[in-house]
Amino acid sequence: MAKKSAVENNEKKRRLADKYADKRASLKAIVDDRSLPIEERFAATLKLAELPRNSAAVRVRNRCEVTGRPRGFYRKLKMSRISLRELGNQGKIPGLVKSSW
């Protein structure tokens, strides 16, 4: 199991990213729009910089939903390789067949 504090910090970042997603997207659209005057784009850049750093989706780490492990993560299953193996051996993942010979 991962540290509870690390998992909670990640959840806090996820909530912040969801909260500011629309505002961040609209400001980024203004910054990327080359048809707008440079002053307006620069003002949007400054507003974007004022937002909390942890509100960026890039700061959220993919973690296993079972154990919280940050490495060896399968996006499709939302779990780590170790959890996948354990649950697969127990027959709890439908469609997963363990091959061994």
C-alpha positions as CSV (number, residue, x, y, z in Angstrom):
1,M,0.0,0.0,0.0
2,A,1.1,3.5,-0.8
3,K,1.3,6.2,1.9
4,K,-2.1,7.5,2.7
5,S,-0.8,11.1,2.5
6,A,0.5,10.6,-1.0
7,V,-2.9,9.2,-2.2
8,E,-4.8,12.0,-0.5
9,N,-2.5,14.7,-2.0
10,N,-3.1,13.2,-5.5
11,E,-6.9,13.2,-4.9
12,K,-6.6,16.9,-3.9
13,K,-4.8,17.6,-7.1
14,R,-7.4,15.7,-9.1
15,R,-10.2,17.7,-7.5
16,L,-8.4,21.0,-8.2
17,A,-7.8,20.0,-11.8
18,D,-11.5,19.2,-12.3
19,K,-12.5,22.5,-10.6
20,Y,-10.3,24.7,-12.8
21,A,-10.5,22.7,-16.0
22,D,-13.0,25.0,-17.8
23,K,-11.3,28.2,-16.7
24,R,-7.9,26.9,-17.7
25,A,-9.1,25.7,-21.1
26,S,-10.7,29.1,-21.9
27,L,-7.5,30.9,-21.0
28,K,-5.4,28.5,-23.0
29,A,-7.6,29.1,-26.0
30,I,-7.1,32.8,-25.7
31,V,-3.3,32.4,-25.4
32,D,-3.1,30.1,-28.4
33,D,-5.3,32.2,-30.7
34,R,-2.9,34.1,-33.0
35,S,-5.5,36.4,-34.3
36,L,-5.9,38.2,-31.0
37,P,-3.7,41.2,-30.1
38,I,-0.5,40.3,-28.2
39,E,-1.5,42.4,-25.1
40,E,-4.7,40.4,-24.7
41,R,-2.9,37.1,-25.0
42,F,-0.2,38.2,-22.5
43,A,-2.9,39.2,-20.0
44,A,-4.5,35.7,-20.4
45,T,-1.0,34.2,-19.8
46,L,-0.7,36.2,-16.6
47,K,-4.2,35.1,-15.4
48,L,-3.2,31.5,-16.2
49,A,-0.1,31.9,-14.1
50,E,-2.3,33.2,-11.1
51,L,-4.2,29.9,-11.0
52,P,-2.9,27.3,-8.5
53,R,-0.2,25.1,-9.8
54,N,-1.9,22.0,-8.6
55,S,-4.9,22.8,-10.8
56,A,-3.0,21.7,-13.9
57,A,-4.0,18.1,-15.0
58,V,-0.4,17.4,-15.6
59,R,0.3,17.4,-11.9
60,V,-2.1,14.5,-11.2
61,R,-0.3,11.1,-11.0
62,N,-1.9,7.9,-12.2
63,R,-2.2,5.6,-9.2
64,C,-3.6,2.1,-8.7
65,E,-7.1,2.2,-7.4
66,V,-6.5,-0.9,-5.3
67,T,-3.2,-0.1,-3.6
68,G,-2.3,3.5,-4.6
69,R,0.9,2.4,-6.2
70,P,2.2,5.1,-8.6
71,R,4.4,2.8,-10.9
72,G,3.5,0.0,-13.3
73,F,0.0,1.4,-13.9
74,Y,-2.4,0.1,-16.6
75,R,-4.6,2.9,-17.7
76,K,-7.3,0.6,-19.1
77,L,-7.7,-1.3,-15.8
78,K,-6.8,1.6,-13.5
79,M,-4.6,-0.7,-11.4
80,S,-0.9,-1.6,-11.1
81,R,0.7,-4.7,-12.5
82,I,1.0,-6.3,-9.1
83,S,-2.7,-5.8,-8.2
84,L,-3.6,-7.1,-11.7
85,R,-1.6,-10.3,-11.1
86,E,-3.0,-10.9,-7.6
87,L,-6.6,-10.4,-8.6
88,G,-6.1,-12.4,-11.8
89,N,-4.7,-15.3,-9.9
90,Q,-7.7,-15.2,-7.6
91,G,-10.0,-15.2,-10.7
92,K,-11.6,-11.9,-9.9
93,I,-10.9,-10.2,-13.2
94,P,-13.4,-11.4,-15.9
95,G,-11.8,-12.4,-19.2
96,L,-8.3,-12.6,-17.8
97,V,-6.7,-16.0,-18.3
98,K,-3.4,-16.7,-16.6
99,S,-1.1,-18.6,-18.9
100,S,1.6,-20.7,-17.4
101,W,3.4,-23.8,-18.7
